[in-house]
């Protein structure tokens, strides 16, 4: 089939135009003449050997089976599935908007909007998880933000159902390494908490514009994801309230049993933190529009800060409880010095303002007396 010529139809769906192309196939805009509605048709070419064609078709149909049984405002709706010649296709809800890749690249997401998107995505994932479906490929390209602000999760093409009809080949990763959970990268059994880790990565990137784990190649990247902690998002977004650091930290725990037990719990914490994020956002905007205060004793500002002491060069670590949540966990945080005897699981470091030290006058008087006596003794020995 020529790439320049549009196919006429897929099943009962009449093709109108092409919407986009991906690694697996083409997406078309089509019309359902029977129900009088416009839909999106996602296709995949069934090429290669018979075994390869069967595998591609089975995985493609698994996407339809996974998403077709879900009915949730945050999940794209599947209408039909079929095969037309050497092409398999899924007819789905046509959504107008942008995916998070575009919005992140445009730097158009505020922290409050990012948190709201993550909360809506978590609610949709929880709905799927309750029905035995793990997405396994939560990433910015699979989360659409519609023109009216709603969020839609797409592409359950590699979702793992409780009874999956597609077996993953040994050594083959299904998913996007930059957004995989550690257990997924190293090939261990996974559950819905892998999606929570991936959503934590997406939230981090929405807020900071940067991926928490990056590498020159896949081995370096996967090593970092599996073994190294991420810097708190507030290190890149200083005006972000600390509660978001803690939510992200819990979502990105290396061990699944230390993460949120459900996506619903994560959604709840995000909703609870939203007002605090908005307040911090408004304060940041107000500071940005205010005139710069002169750095003089009369004007205050940095001169007043300097009189209180410089920043410590030595970092400290914040050890978050594995059971942390945004409403109760702050009281269980312990501030520890950064040394070899007090390494935390989080590995976060922040500068700390040095507290002024008080002088013990009694001890100073004793030291001074000893010093005077010593000087007198030396003088007597020298001049007599």
N, C-alpha and C positions, 0 to 999 in steps of 0.2 A: 504494500500500500504506500503510495507516494506521500511524503510529508507535506507537499504543497496542496494536495487535494483533500478536502474534507470528506469524511465518510458520510453517507446519506442518513443512516440511522443505526441505532443499537436497540434491538428489540422493538418496542413500540415508541421509542423516543427518537424524535426527529432532530438531527444535529443542526445547530444555528451557527456557531463559531467556536474557535479554540480559545480556551482560557489560559492554558499554561502547559508546560512540559516538565517532567521530572525524570529521575533515573529509571523508574519502572515503566512509565507510560505517559499518556497525554490526558488532559482534563478538558472536556468540552462543555459548552453551554448547549442545552437541548430543550425541546418542548415536548411535554406529555400531552398529546392530543386527546387522550381518553379522559384525563382528569383536568385538562386545561390549566396546566401550571408549568413554569420554567424550572428546570432542574440542572444539576451538574452531573456529568457522566465521567467517572474516573475509569480509565482503561489500563490494561497491561497486555503487552504483546506476548503471546505464548510461543516463544521461539526456542531454538536449541534442540537438544535430544529429547526423546519422549519422556525420560525421567525428569529432565529439567522443566519441561512444559508442565508435567503433572505437579511438580513441586511448586512452581509459580502459581498455577491455578489454585492449588489447595490453599496456599498462603493468602491469596487474594480473596478466595471465598471465606476463609477464616475471618478476614476483616469484616466482611458483610455479616457473618454470623455473630461476631462480637458486638459490633455497633448496631446492627439491625434489631437486636433485642433490647436496646436501651432507649428510654424515652425520658430525657432530662433537658431542661433549658440550656445547659452548658455543654451539651454533646450534640454533634451534627446528626441529623435524622437521615436514616437510610430508607429508601423507598423500594428498591428492587435490585436484583442481581441477575446476571445472565452471561451468555457467550454469543458472540457474533463472529463467525468464521474463526480466525486464529487470534481473536481478541476477547478477553474476558472483561466484563464491565460491571460497575456498580452505579446505580442512579441514586443520587443523594440530594439533600437540601442544598439549594444554591444560596450562598451567603455572600453578602457584599461587605467588604471591609479590608483590613490589613492584618497580616500576621505579625507576631511579636518581633520577628527578625527585622521587618521594615520599621516598626515603631522604635525599636532600640537604636537602629542605625540613624533614624531621624532625630534622636535625642528629644523625643516629644512626650516622654512619659514622666510625670511628676512622681515623687515617692508615694503620695496618697493613691494615685491612680494605679501604680504598680502593685501596691498592697491589695487594693480592691480586686484587681485582675487575678492575683494569686489566690485570694480567698474564694472567688467564683470558680476558679479552676479546681481548687481543692474540693469544693462541694460536688462538682461533676465527677471527679475521680472517686470520691467516697461512694457515690451512687453506683458507679461501675464496680468498685471493689466489693460492695455488699452483694453483688450478683456474680461474684467469682471471676471477674475480669480484671486483669492487670494490663495496663496500657503498654508498658515497657519501652516507650519511645517518647516520653514527655520532653518537649524541647520547644524553643520559640517558634520554629516553623510549623509546629502542629497545634498552635494556639492562636485562633483568630479573634480579633476584636472588631465587632460589627460597627457599622456607621452609627447605630443608635446606642453604642456603648456596651452591648451585651458581649459575652465571651462564649466561644465555641471551641471545644476540644475536637480535633480531627485525627484521622488516620490511625485506626486501631489495627493496622495491617499486620503488626507483629505481636498483637495482644496474646497473652497466655490465658486460655480458658482453663477451668478446672479439668475438663476433659478435652484436651487439645488434639486436633486431627493432624497437626503438622509437627514433626519431630525436628528439633534443631540439630544440625550436624555437629559432631564433636569438634571443638576448636573454632566454630563459627559464631561471631558475635552478631546478634540481632539488636540493632539499636544504634545510637549515635554516641561514640565514646566520650565526648565532652559533657554529656548529660547522663551518663550511666552511674548507677550506684556501685560501690566497691564490690559487693557480692556478685553483681552482674558482670563486671569486668573480669573477675577471676574465675567465673564459671560455676559459682556455688548456687544452690537452689535459692530462689528469690520469691518474695510475695509482694503484697501491695505496698510495703514500706519502701521498696525500690522506687516506686513512683513518687513517694514523699521526698526522697533524696533528690530526685530529678527536679521536682518542683522547687525545692530549696535553691538549686543551682539557677533555675530560671528567674526566681525572685531576685537573687543576688545580682544577676546580669541586668535585669530591668532597672534596679535601683542605682547601680554603680556604672552601668554601661560597659562593664568588663567581666569576663569569665573568671571565676575563682581559681580554676585549674587550667593551666596552659602548658604546652610543651612543643618542642621542635618536631617531634614525631610521636606516633601512637604509643610506643613503649614508654617514653618519658611521661606522656600525658596520663596513661593508665596507672603508672607508678604513683604519680602525685595524687590522683583521685583515690587510690586504694590506701595510701599511707600518710600523706601529709595533710595538716590542717589548713583550712582557708583563713585568710586574714578577715577580721570582722568587716562587714560592709561599711561601717561608719568610718573606717580608716580611709576609704575612698570618697565617702559622702559624709563629711564631718557634721552636718546639721541633722543627720538622721538620729532619731531617739534610740537610746540603747536597747529598748525592748525588742527592736527589729533584729539587732545583733543576736539576742538570745533566741529568738524564734528561728532564725537562719541556722544558728549553731545546733539547735536541737534537730532540725530537719537534716543537717549534714553530718550527723554522728556516723562514724564508720561502722559501728555495730548496729544492726537493725533494731535490736531490742532496746537501744538507748534513744531511738528516734520517737517521734509521735507514734502512738499506737494506731492512730487512724488519721486519714486526711481530714475528717470532720473536726478532730481536735485542733489540727493546724489551722483550719478555716476559722474556728472559734477564736483562737488567739489573734489571728490577723484582724478579724472584725473588732475585737476588743482594743487592739493597738491603733486602729485607724484614726480615731479622734486625736490621739497623742501625736501621730504623724502629721495630721493636718495642722495642729497647733504649731509644731516645730517648723513646718513648711511656711506658714504665715509669718512666723517670727523671722525666718531666714529672708523672706521676701522684703520684710520691713527693714531689716538691717541693710539689705542690698540697696534699698532706695534712699537710705539716710546718708547724710554727708559724713565724711570721714572726720573723726575727732582728732584734733592736733595732739601730737605726742609731747605734751608739755605738762609740768606740774599743775599749771592752772587748769588745763583742759582734762586732766586725768588720763584715761586711756592706758597706753603701754607703760607710762611712767609709774602709775600706781601699781601695775602688775609687777614691774621690776623691783619695787621696794619690798615685795613679799617674798622674793627669792626666785632663783632661776629654776628651770625645769630639770628634773633628774635625768641624767644620761642613762642610768640603769633602768631597764624596763621592769614592769611587774606583770604577773600573769593573773588572769581571771579564771578561776576554776568554777565552771558551771556544773551544778548537780545533774546527773543523768536523768533525773526525774523532773527537770526544770520545766515549768510552764510560765507564761508571761504574768500570771496573776499572783503566783505564790513563790516563784523561784528566786526572786531578788533577795529575799530574806535569807536564802540558803547559800548565797555566794560568799566565798572567802577570798580575800586579797592576800596573795602569797608573794614573797620575793622570788625573783627569777634566778634560781640556782639549781645545781644538779640534784639537790635533795627534794625539790618541790616542783617537779614537772607536772603540768596538768594535761588532761586529755585534749583540751581545746587548743592550747599552745598560743593563746592570744596575748599580745603585749601592747601596753599603752603607756605613754609618758605620764609621770605623776609629779605634781608640784611639790617641791621640797618644803617641808614644814620647818619654820624657824626653831632653832634649839634654844632652850632656856639654860641660863648659867646658874650652877649651884654655888651660891655665894659662900656658904660655909666651907665647902670643899676648896674653893679658890683661896680663901683666907688661910687655910691650913697649908696649902701648897706654897703660898707666898711666904709664910713664916719659915717653912723648911728651907726655902731658897735663900732667905736672908741669913739664917743661921749658918748655912753652908758657905755663903760669901764671907761672913765674919770669921769663920774658922780658917778659911784659906788666907785671909788677910793677916790674921795673927801668926800663922805659920810662916808667912813670907817675911814679915817685918820684925820678927823677934828673934 
